Amino acid sequence: MSDTYHFIGKIWKEGAWYVAEDIFSGVVSQGRTIEDARENLKEAVMLYFDDVELSTYQNNNQFNNTILMPMEIQYGAISGR
């Protein structure tokens, strides 16, 4: 039986590499391009769930009710910097 795990990957550049992280499971991978990092993360997450029961995440109320939203602040606005 095949289950589907929907996740959000965060990708950033470190030196010559792009680093990709699944923000829910904490699985991290990398690649030389954004697409490589994305594909490598998908593979790493699949391998991770070979060892971890997917229902652990699907039944986690915190996981199911997570809301992600972009936010911004003006650095130093409060401290006067």
Number of C-alpha atoms within 10 A of each C-alpha: 2 4 8 7 12 9 14 12 18 14 19 13 15 9 8 9 15 19 24 27 23 20 12 14 14 10 17 19 20 23 18 13 14 17 14 17 25 22 16 18 24 20 12 18 20 14 12 14 14 10 8 11 10 14 11 10 15 15 10 10 9 11 14 10 8 9 7 7 5 4 5 5 7 6 9 8 8 8 6 6 6
